[in-house]
Amino acid sequence: MGRTISDHELRNNSSAMLHDVQAGETIAVTNNGEVVAVLVPPPLRPGAVLPIQRAAVKGGFADLPRVQLDHPLKDDLDDLRGDR
């Protein structure tokens, strides 16, 4: 595999990273030291696509109960991201 970068580096330099991938480089992206994504150049053959694996379970989201929060959802997302 090519080089490895952190999610922060990808966020701060996404244009340059995508340019490198477009030029043929493969880049692994880590979050807290664990590889969470791999950026690869598109296939060279026109019409070639990446393999798609169908979901084992379909749907069911409409059946989930709605939840009313007493605070903005942004607060929970900030807490999960560690922004506070």
C-alpha positions, 0 to 999 in steps of 0.5 A: 500500500502507498502512504498512510495519513491521519484523518486530520491531514486528509481534512486539512489537505484534501485537495492535495491528497485527492490530486495524489490519488488521481495521479495514481497513489493509494493512500490509507487514512487512519483515525486514532492509529487505525486504518479506516479508509483507503483512497485508491485511483479509479479503474483505468478501464472505462466502465469498470467499477468497484465491486458492490456487496449487497446489504445482508439486511434491507430497510427497517429504518422507517420502523424505528421509533422517533426520538425527541431531544431536549437539546440540540443534536449538535451537542451530542455530535460534538461530545462524540467527536471530542470537540468539548 
